[in-house]
Protein backbone atom coordinates (compact mmCIF):
# COMPACT_ATOMS: atom_id res chain seq x y z
CA UNK A 1 0.00 0.00 0.00
CA UNK A 2 1.30 3.43 -0.96
CA UNK A 3 1.52 6.05 1.75
CA UNK A 4 0.26 9.53 0.93
CA UNK A 5 2.38 12.23 2.50
CA UNK A 6 -0.39 14.74 3.10
CA UNK A 7 1.79 16.73 5.48
CA UNK A 8 3.91 17.75 2.47
CA UNK A 9 1.00 19.33 0.61
CA UNK A 10 0.58 23.08 0.44
CA UNK A 11 -2.85 24.47 -0.33
CA UNK A 12 -4.12 25.57 -2.71
CA UNK A 13 -2.63 22.47 -4.38
CA UNK A 14 -2.70 22.09 -8.18
CA UNK A 15 -2.89 18.49 -9.35
CA UNK A 16 -3.97 16.30 -12.23
CA UNK A 17 -6.45 13.56 -11.43
CA UNK A 18 -6.27 10.54 -13.69
CA UNK A 19 -9.41 8.39 -13.63
CA UNK A 20 -9.67 5.15 -15.61
CA UNK A 21 -12.89 3.52 -16.73
CA UNK A 22 -14.27 1.33 -19.49
CA UNK A 23 -14.43 3.06 -22.86
CA UNK A 24 -18.18 2.55 -23.15
CA UNK A 25 -18.98 3.71 -19.59
CA UNK A 26 -20.01 7.22 -18.53
CA UNK A 27 -16.74 7.68 -16.61
CA UNK A 28 -16.21 11.20 -17.99
CA UNK A 29 -19.68 12.23 -16.79
CA UNK A 30 -18.90 10.79 -13.34
CA UNK A 31 -15.65 12.76 -13.11
CA UNK A 32 -17.34 16.00 -14.18
CA UNK A 33 -20.21 15.49 -11.71
CA UNK A 34 -17.90 14.73 -8.77
CA UNK A 35 -15.54 17.62 -9.49
CA UNK A 36 -18.39 20.05 -10.06
CA UNK A 37 -19.90 19.05 -6.72
CA UNK A 38 -16.66 19.41 -4.74
CA UNK A 39 -14.91 22.24 -6.60
CA UNK A 40 -17.21 25.25 -7.08
CA UNK A 41 -14.90 26.89 -9.64
CA UNK A 42 -14.37 23.72 -11.70
CA UNK A 43 -14.82 24.26 -15.45
CA UNK A 44 -14.58 21.01 -17.44
CA UNK A 45 -14.32 22.75 -20.81
CA UNK A 46 -10.63 23.55 -20.48
CA UNK A 47 -9.38 21.15 -17.82
CA UNK A 48 -10.33 17.65 -19.03
CA UNK A 49 -8.56 15.51 -21.59
CA UNK A 50 -9.32 11.93 -22.63
CA UNK A 51 -6.72 9.31 -23.51
CA UNK A 52 -7.72 5.86 -24.79
CA UNK A 53 -5.82 2.79 -23.61
CA UNK A 54 -3.51 1.07 -26.10
CA UNK A 55 -6.13 -1.62 -26.84
CA UNK A 56 -9.02 0.84 -26.76
CA UNK A 57 -10.79 -0.98 -23.93
CA UNK A 58 -10.40 1.79 -21.35
CA UNK A 59 -10.25 5.55 -21.31
CA UNK A 60 -8.29 7.80 -19.00
CA UNK A 61 -10.04 11.01 -17.96
CA UNK A 62 -7.40 13.53 -16.93
CA UNK A 63 -8.58 16.59 -15.03
CA UNK A 64 -6.37 19.51 -14.00
CA UNK A 65 -7.74 20.91 -10.75
CA UNK A 66 -6.72 23.01 -7.78
CA UNK A 67 -7.54 21.52 -4.39
CA UNK A 68 -8.18 23.79 -1.41
CA UNK A 69 -7.75 21.28 1.43
CA UNK A 70 -6.79 17.72 2.28
CA UNK A 71 -10.42 17.04 3.23
CA UNK A 72 -11.47 18.08 -0.26
CA UNK A 73 -8.90 15.72 -1.82
CA UNK A 74 -10.14 12.82 0.33
CA UNK A 75 -13.79 13.55 -0.48
CA UNK A 76 -13.15 13.65 -4.22
CA UNK A 77 -11.13 10.42 -4.21
CA UNK A 78 -13.80 8.70 -2.09
CA UNK A 79 -16.63 9.83 -4.39
CA UNK A 80 -14.75 8.72 -7.50
CA UNK A 81 -13.83 5.36 -5.98
CA UNK A 82 -17.48 4.80 -4.99
CA UNK A 83 -18.61 4.93 -8.63
CA UNK A 84 -19.06 1.56 -10.36
CA UNK A 85 -17.86 3.20 -13.59
CA UNK A 86 -14.44 4.08 -12.18
CA UNK A 87 -11.80 1.35 -12.31
CA UNK A 88 -8.91 3.29 -10.75
CA UNK A 89 -8.01 6.83 -9.64
CA UNK A 90 -4.42 8.13 -9.73
Secondary structure, DSSP 8 states (H G I E B T S, - for coil): -----GGG--SSEEEEEEEEEETTS-HHHHHHHHHHHH-TT--TTTTEEEEE-TTSSEEEEEEEEEE--HHHHHHHHHHHHH-TT--EE-
